[in-house]
Amino acid sequence: MVKAAIPSVSPANILIVEDEPDMARVNSGLLSEEGYSPEVTHNGLEATQTFETGRHDLVISDLAMPGISGAEVARRIKEISPATPALLLTG
């Protein structure tokens, strides 16, 4: 298997929103190995509060979460910072 190179914008600060601890750990670990600075939150409310008080270059969120969905997280992020990319993933 050939490992694809991820374009570097290091040290990008990436907010990860994932309610499954194992997935959060894997995503954070992979991004860290590539030189990024991930910060993990475990639900939509925590994510929006963390985003408001921090500086993040990208938000990666699980789409299907209890409470506030990933789509709602992305909408709130865009209200705070329209230029910040938000990537939604689902398993």
N, CA, C and O atoms as a GROMACS GRO file, in nm:
protein
  364
    1MET      N    1   0.084  -0.118   0.000
    1MET     CA    2   0.000   0.000   0.000
    1MET      C    3   0.088   0.124   0.000
    1MET      O    4   0.180   0.134   0.082
    2VAL      N    5   0.062   0.215  -0.089
    2VAL     CA    6   0.138   0.339  -0.100
    2VAL      C    7   0.072   0.445  -0.014
    2VAL      O    8  -0.049   0.467  -0.022
    3LYS      N    9   0.151   0.510   0.068
    3LYS     CA   10   0.099   0.614   0.155
    3LYS      C   11   0.098   0.745   0.076
    3LYS      O   12   0.202   0.791   0.028
    4ALA      N   13  -0.019   0.805   0.064
    4ALA     CA   14  -0.033   0.932  -0.007
    4ALA      C   15   0.016   1.045   0.083
    4ALA      O   16  -0.010   1.046   0.203
    5ALA      N   17   0.085   1.137   0.024
    5ALA     CA   18   0.135   1.253   0.099
    5ALA      C   19   0.021   1.351   0.122
    5ALA      O   20  -0.056   1.383   0.031
    6ILE      N   21   0.011   1.398   0.244
    6ILE     CA   22  -0.087   1.501   0.277
    6ILE      C   23  -0.016   1.635   0.263
    6ILE      O   24   0.090   1.655   0.323
    7PRO      N   25  -0.073   1.727   0.184
    7PRO     CA   26  -0.008   1.858   0.170
    7PRO      C   27   0.009   1.923   0.306
    7PRO      O   28  -0.083   1.923   0.387
    8SER      N   29   0.124   1.978   0.330
    8SER     CA   30   0.153   2.035   0.461
    8SER      C   31   0.118   2.182   0.467
    8SER      O   32   0.157   2.262   0.382
    9VAL      N   33   0.043   2.214   0.570
    9VAL     CA   34   0.018   2.353   0.606
    9VAL      C   35   0.054   2.368   0.753
    9VAL      O   36  -0.004   2.449   0.825
   10SER      N   37   0.151   2.288   0.794
   10SER     CA   38   0.193   2.283   0.934
   10SER      C   39   0.233   2.421   0.982
   10SER      O   40   0.281   2.503   0.904
   11PRO      N   41   0.214   2.445   1.105
   11PRO     CA   42   0.147   2.361   1.203
   11PRO      C   43  -0.002   2.396   1.212
   11PRO      O   44  -0.041   2.468   1.304
   12ALA      N   45  -0.082   2.349   1.121
   12ALA     CA   46  -0.226   2.377   1.121
   12ALA      C   47  -0.290   2.323   1.249
   12ALA      O   48  -0.262   2.212   1.293
   13ASN      N   49  -0.376   2.404   1.306
   13ASN     CA   50  -0.452   2.365   1.423
   13ASN      C   51  -0.586   2.311   1.376
   13ASN      O   52  -0.664   2.383   1.313
   14ILE      N   53  -0.613   2.186   1.406
   14ILE     CA   54  -0.733   2.118   1.356
   14ILE      C   55  -0.820   2.077   1.474
   14ILE      O   56  -0.774   2.007   1.565
   15LEU      N   57  -0.945   2.119   1.470
   15LEU     CA   58  -1.041   2.079   1.572
   15LEU      C   59  -1.114   1.954   1.523
   15LEU      O   60  -1.177   1.955   1.418
   16ILE      N   61  -1.104   1.847   1.600
   16ILE     CA   62  -1.171   1.720   1.569
   16ILE      C   63  -1.292   1.708   1.659
   16ILE      O   64  -1.282   1.725   1.781
   17VAL      N   65  -1.408   1.679   1.598
   17VAL     CA   66  -1.531   1.659   1.674
   17VAL      C   67  -1.575   1.515   1.649
   17VAL      O   68  -1.622   1.481   1.540
   18GLU      N   69  -1.561   1.432   1.750
   18GLU     CA   70  -1.590   1.289   1.733
   18GLU      C   71  -1.640   1.232   1.864
   18GLU      O   72  -1.571   1.241   1.966
   19ASP      N   73  -1.760   1.174   1.864
   19ASP     CA   74  -1.817   1.120   1.987
   19ASP      C   75  -1.769   0.979   2.021
   19ASP      O   76  -1.790   0.932   2.132
   20GLU      N   77  -1.705   0.912   1.928
   20GLU     CA   78  -1.650   0.778   1.952
   20GLU      C   79  -1.502   0.792   1.992
   20GLU      O   80  -1.420   0.831   1.909
   21PRO      N   81  -1.467   0.760   2.117
   21PRO     CA   82  -1.330   0.780   2.164
   21PRO      C   83  -1.222   0.714   2.079
   21PRO      O   84  -1.116   0.772   2.056
   22ASP      N   85  -1.248   0.591   2.031
   22ASP     CA   86  -1.147   0.522   1.950
   22ASP      C   87  -1.122   0.596   1.819
   22ASP      O   88  -1.007   0.612   1.777
   23MET      N   89  -1.228   0.642   1.756
   23MET     CA   90  -1.213   0.716   1.629
   23MET      C   91  -1.142   0.850   1.653
   23MET      O   92  -1.058   0.892   1.573
   24ALA      N   93  -1.175   0.916   1.762
   24ALA     CA   94  -1.110   1.042   1.795
   24ALA      C   95  -0.960   1.021   1.813
   24ALA      O   96  -0.880   1.101   1.766
   25ARG      N   97  -0.924   0.913   1.882
   25ARG     CA   98  -0.783   0.882   1.907
   25ARG      C   99  -0.709   0.851   1.776
   25ARG      O  100  -0.597   0.897   1.756
   26VAL      N  101  -0.772   0.773   1.688
   26VAL     CA  102  -0.710   0.738   1.560
   26VAL      C  103  -0.691   0.864   1.474
   26VAL      O  104  -0.583   0.888   1.422
   27ASN      N  105  -0.797   0.943   1.460
   27ASN     CA  106  -0.787   1.064   1.378
   27ASN      C  107  -0.683   1.160   1.431
   27ASN      O  108  -0.605   1.217   1.355
   28SER      N  109  -0.682   1.180   1.561
   28SER     CA  110  -0.585   1.269   1.623
   28SER      C  111  -0.443   1.218   1.602
   28SER      O  112  -0.352   1.296   1.571
   29GLY      N  113  -0.424   1.088   1.620
   29GLY     CA  114  -0.291   1.029   1.603
   29GLY      C  115  -0.239   1.042   1.461
   29GLY      O  116  -0.123   1.077   1.440
   30LEU      N  117  -0.325   1.015   1.363
   30LEU     CA  118  -0.283   1.026   1.222
   30LEU      C  119  -0.245   1.170   1.187
   30LEU      O  120  -0.145   1.194   1.120
   31LEU      N  121  -0.324   1.265   1.233
   31LEU     CA  122  -0.293   1.406   1.204
   31LEU      C  123  -0.165   1.450   1.274
   31LEU      O  124  -0.084   1.523   1.217
   32SER      N  125  -0.146   1.405   1.397
   32SER     CA  126  -0.023   1.438   1.471
   32SER      C  127   0.100   1.385   1.400
   32SER      O  128   0.202   1.453   1.391
   33GLU      N  129   0.090   1.261   1.350
   33GLU     CA  130   0.203   1.200   1.278
   33GLU      C  131   0.241   1.280   1.154
   33GLU      O  132   0.357   1.278   1.113
   34GLU      N  133   0.146   1.349   1.096
   34GLU     CA  134   0.172   1.428   0.976
   34GLU      C  135   0.214   1.572   1.009
   34GLU      O  136   0.233   1.653   0.918
   35GLY      N  137   0.229   1.603   1.138
   35GLY     CA  138   0.279   1.734   1.178
   35GLY      C  139   0.172   1.836   1.210
   35GLY      O  140   0.203   1.952   1.235
   36TYR      N  141   0.045   1.795   1.209
   36TYR     CA  142  -0.063   1.888   1.243
   36TYR      C  143  -0.083   1.892   1.393
   36TYR      O  144  -0.032   1.806   1.466
   37SER      N  145  -0.158   1.991   1.440
   37SER     CA  146  -0.187   2.006   1.582
   37SER      C  147  -0.336   1.985   1.605
   37SER      O  148  -0.413   2.081   1.600
   38PRO      N  149  -0.378   1.860   1.630
   38PRO     CA  150  -0.521   1.835   1.650
   38PRO      C  151  -0.564   1.861   1.795
   38PRO      O  152  -0.487   1.842   1.889
   39GLU      N  153  -0.687   1.904   1.809
   39GLU     CA  154  -0.751   1.917   1.940
   39GLU      C  155  -0.884   1.844   1.930
   39GLU      O  156  -0.962   1.869   1.839
   40VAL      N  157  -0.909   1.753   2.023
   40VAL     CA  158  -1.028   1.669   2.016
   40VAL      C  159  -1.137   1.720   2.110
   40VAL      O  160  -1.112   1.754   2.225
   41THR      N  161  -1.259   1.725   2.056
   41THR     CA  162  -1.378   1.748   2.136
   41THR      C  163  -1.472   1.630   2.108
   41THR      O  164  -1.460   1.564   2.006
   42HIS      N  165  -1.564   1.606   2.201
   42HIS     CA  166  -1.644   1.484   2.191
   42HIS      C  167  -1.793   1.506   2.165
   42HIS      O  168  -1.870   1.411   2.160
   43ASN      N  169  -1.833   1.632   2.147
   43ASN     CA  170  -1.972   1.658   2.111
   43ASN      C  171  -1.982   1.798   2.050
   43ASN      O  172  -1.888   1.878   2.057
   44GLY      N  173  -2.095   1.826   1.990
   44GLY     CA  174  -2.112   1.951   1.918
   44GLY      C  175  -2.104   2.074   2.006
   44GLY      O  176  -2.045   2.175   1.966
   45LEU      N  177  -2.162   2.069   2.125
   45LEU     CA  178  -2.158   2.185   2.215
   45LEU      C  179  -2.015   2.216   2.256
   45LEU      O  180  -1.971   2.331   2.251
   46GLU      N  181  -1.943   2.112   2.297
   46GLU     CA  182  -1.802   2.129   2.335
   46GLU      C  183  -1.721   2.185   2.218
   46GLU      O  184  -1.634   2.270   2.237
   47ALA      N  185  -1.750   2.138   2.098
   47ALA     CA  186  -1.678   2.183   1.979
   47ALA      C  187  -1.700   2.332   1.952
   47ALA      O  188  -1.604   2.405   1.927
   48THR      N  189  -1.824   2.376   1.957
   48THR     CA  190  -1.850   2.517   1.928
   48THR      C  191  -1.790   2.607   2.036
   48THR      O  192  -1.740   2.715   2.005
   49GLN      N  193  -1.795   2.564   2.162
   49GLN     CA  194  -1.734   2.643   2.269
   49GLN      C  195  -1.582   2.648   2.254
   49GLN      O  196  -1.521   2.753   2.272
   50THR      N  197  -1.522   2.536   2.220
   50THR     CA  198  -1.377   2.530   2.199
   50THR      C  199  -1.337   2.616   2.080
   50THR      O  200  -1.236   2.687   2.086
   51PHE      N  201  -1.414   2.610   1.973
   51PHE     CA  202  -1.382   2.689   1.854
   51PHE      C  203  -1.388   2.839   1.884
   51PHE      O  204  -1.304   2.915   1.837
   52GLU      N  205  -1.486   2.880   1.962
   52GLU     CA  206  -1.500   3.022   1.996
   52GLU      C  207  -1.381   3.076   2.076
   52GLU      O  208  -1.346   3.193   2.063
   53THR      N  209  -1.320   2.990   2.157
   53THR     CA  210  -1.211   3.037   2.244
   53THR      C  211  -1.073   3.006   2.190
   53THR      O  212  -0.973   3.046   2.249
   54GLY      N  213  -1.065   2.935   2.078
   54GLY     CA  214  -0.935   2.895   2.025
   54GLY      C  215  -0.910   2.950   1.887
   54GLY      O  216  -0.984   3.036   1.838
   55ARG      N  217  -0.805   2.899   1.827
   55ARG     CA  218  -0.770   2.937   1.690
   55ARG      C  219  -0.750   2.808   1.613
   55ARG      O  220  -0.654   2.734   1.636
   56HIS      N  221  -0.843   2.780   1.522
   56HIS     CA  222  -0.839   2.655   1.446
   56HIS      C  223  -0.843   2.686   1.297
   56HIS      O  224  -0.920   2.771   1.253
   57ASP      N  225  -0.761   2.617   1.222
   57ASP     CA  226  -0.753   2.637   1.078
   57ASP      C  227  -0.849   2.547   1.001
   57ASP      O  228  -0.880   2.574   0.885
   58LEU      N  229  -0.896   2.441   1.065
   58LEU     CA  230  -0.984   2.344   1.002
   58LEU      C  231  -1.063   2.273   1.111
   58LEU      O  232  -1.013   2.250   1.220
   59VAL      N  233  -1.189   2.240   1.079
   59VAL     CA  234  -1.272   2.160   1.170
   59VAL      C  235  -1.309   2.032   1.096
   59VAL      O  236  -1.360   2.036   0.984
   60ILE      N  237  -1.283   1.918   1.160
   60ILE     CA  238  -1.323   1.787   1.106
   60ILE      C  239  -1.422   1.730   1.205
   60ILE      O  240  -1.389   1.706   1.321
   61SER      N  241  -1.546   1.706   1.159
   61SER     CA  242  -1.651   1.661   1.248
   61SER      C  243  -1.720   1.536   1.197
   61SER      O  244  -1.742   1.518   1.078
   62ASP      N  245  -1.752   1.448   1.291
   62ASP     CA  246  -1.841   1.337   1.263
   62ASP      C  247  -1.977   1.398   1.227
   62ASP      O  248  -2.019   1.495   1.289
   63LEU      N  249  -2.044   1.342   1.129
   63LEU     CA  250  -2.173   1.395   1.087
   63LEU      C  251  -2.284   1.354   1.184
   63LEU      O  252  -2.364   1.437   1.225
   64ALA      N  253  -2.287   1.228   1.220
   64ALA     CA  254  -2.395   1.175   1.304
   64ALA      C  255  -2.350   1.164   1.448
   64ALA      O  256  -2.275   1.074   1.485
   65MET      N  257  -2.397   1.259   1.530
   65MET     CA  258  -2.366   1.257   1.673
   65MET      C  259  -2.494   1.287   1.749
   65MET      O  260  -2.583   1.355   1.698
   66PRO      N  261  -2.504   1.236   1.872
   66PRO     CA  262  -2.621   1.271   1.952
   66PRO      C  263  -2.617   1.419   1.989
   66PRO      O  264  -2.510   1.479   2.000
   67GLY      N  265  -2.733   1.477   2.006
   67GLY     CA  266  -2.739   1.619   2.042
   67GLY      C  267  -2.719   1.705   1.918
   67GLY      O  268  -2.802   1.704   1.828
   68ILE      N  269  -2.611   1.778   1.914
   68ILE     CA  270  -2.581   1.867   1.802
   68ILE      C  271  -2.508   1.787   1.695
   68ILE      O  272  -2.401   1.732   1.719
   69SER      N  273  -2.567   1.781   1.576
   69SER     CA  274  -2.507   1.704   1.466
   69SER      C  275  -2.386   1.775   1.408
   69SER      O  276  -2.363   1.894   1.434
   70GLY      N  277  -2.309   1.702   1.330
   70GLY     CA  278  -2.196   1.761   1.261
   70GLY      C  279  -2.236   1.872   1.166
   70GLY      O  280  -2.164   1.971   1.152
   71ALA      N  281  -2.351   1.858   1.101
   71ALA     CA  282  -2.400   1.963   1.011
   71ALA      C  283  -2.428   2.091   1.089
   71ALA      O  284  -2.399   2.201   1.041
   72GLU      N  285  -2.484   2.078   1.209
   72GLU     CA  286  -2.510   2.196   1.292
   72GLU      C  287  -2.379   2.256   1.343
   72GLU      O  288  -2.366   2.378   1.351
   73VAL      N  289  -2.283   2.171   1.378
   73VAL     CA  290  -2.150   2.220   1.419
   73VAL      C  291  -2.091   2.305   1.305
   73VAL      O  292  -2.043   2.415   1.329
   74ALA      N  293  -2.096   2.252   1.183
   74ALA     CA  294  -2.041   2.325   1.068
   74ALA      C  295  -2.113   2.458   1.048
   74ALA      O  296  -2.049   2.559   1.020
   75ARG      N  297  -2.246   2.459   1.062
   75ARG     CA  298  -2.322   2.583   1.047
   75ARG      C  299  -2.278   2.686   1.150
   75ARG      O  300  -2.259   2.803   1.118
   76ARG      N  301  -2.262   2.643   1.275
   76ARG     CA  302  -2.220   2.734   1.382
   76ARG      C  303  -2.078   2.784   1.360
   76ARG      O  304  -2.048   2.902   1.383
   77ILE      N  305  -1.989   2.696   1.315
   77ILE     CA  306  -1.850   2.735   1.286
   77ILE      C  307  -1.849   2.843   1.178
   77ILE      O  308  -1.777   2.942   1.189
   78LYS      N  309  -1.930   2.823   1.074
   78LYS     CA  310  -1.935   2.918   0.962
   78LYS      C  311  -1.993   3.052   1.006
   78LYS      O  312  -1.958   3.156   0.950
   79GLU      N  313  -2.081   3.053   1.106
   79GLU     CA  314  -2.133   3.179   1.160
   79GLU      C  315  -2.022   3.256   1.232
   79GLU      O  316  -2.014   3.378   1.222
   80ILE      N  317  -1.938   3.183   1.303
   80ILE     CA  318  -1.828   3.245   1.378
   80ILE      C  319  -1.715   3.286   1.286
   80ILE      O  320  -1.662   3.397   1.297
   81SER      N  321  -1.679   3.197   1.193
   81SER     CA  322  -1.565   3.221   1.104
   81SER      C  323  -1.594   3.163   0.965
   81SER      O  324  -1.562   3.047   0.940
   82PRO      N  325  -1.656   3.242   0.876
   82PRO     CA  326  -1.694   3.191   0.744
   82PRO      C  327  -1.580   3.134   0.662
   82PRO      O  328  -1.603   3.048   0.576
   83ALA      N  329  -1.457   3.177   0.687
   83ALA     CA  330  -1.343   3.130   0.606
   83ALA      C  331  -1.286   2.998   0.654
   83ALA      O  332  -1.206   2.937   0.582
   84THR      N  333  -1.324   2.951   0.772
   84THR     CA  334  -1.270   2.826   0.824
   84THR      C  335  -1.337   2.706   0.758
   84THR      O  336  -1.459   2.693   0.764
   85PRO      N  337  -1.259   2.619   0.695
   85PRO     CA  338  -1.316   2.500   0.633
   85PRO      C  339  -1.370   2.402   0.739
   85PRO      O  340  -1.310   2.385   0.846
   86ALA      N  341  -1.482   2.339   0.708
   86ALA     CA  342  -1.539   2.237   0.794
   86ALA      C  343  -1.562   2.112   0.711
   86ALA      O  344  -1.633   2.116   0.610
   87LEU      N  345  -1.502   2.003   0.753
   87LEU     CA  346  -1.512   1.876   0.683
   87LEU      C  347  -1.598   1.782   0.766
   87LEU      O  348  -1.571   1.761   0.884
   88LEU      N  349  -1.703   1.725   0.704
   88LEU     CA  350  -1.792   1.634   0.773
   88LEU      C  351  -1.765   1.490   0.726
   88LEU      O  352  -1.758   1.463   0.607
   89LEU      N  353  -1.750   1.400   0.823
   89LEU     CA  354  -1.723   1.259   0.794
   89LEU      C  355  -1.831   1.172   0.858
   89LEU      O  356  -1.891   1.212   0.958
   90THR      N  357  -1.854   1.057   0.802
   90THR     CA  358  -1.944   0.962   0.865
   90THR      C  359  -1.891   0.820   0.841
   90THR      O  360  -1.829   0.791   0.739
   91GLY      N  361  -1.917   0.735   0.936
   91GLY     CA  362  -1.868   0.598   0.926
   91GLY      C  363  -1.979   0.511   0.880
   91GLY      O  364  -1.960   0.390   0.864
   0.00000   0.00000   0.00000
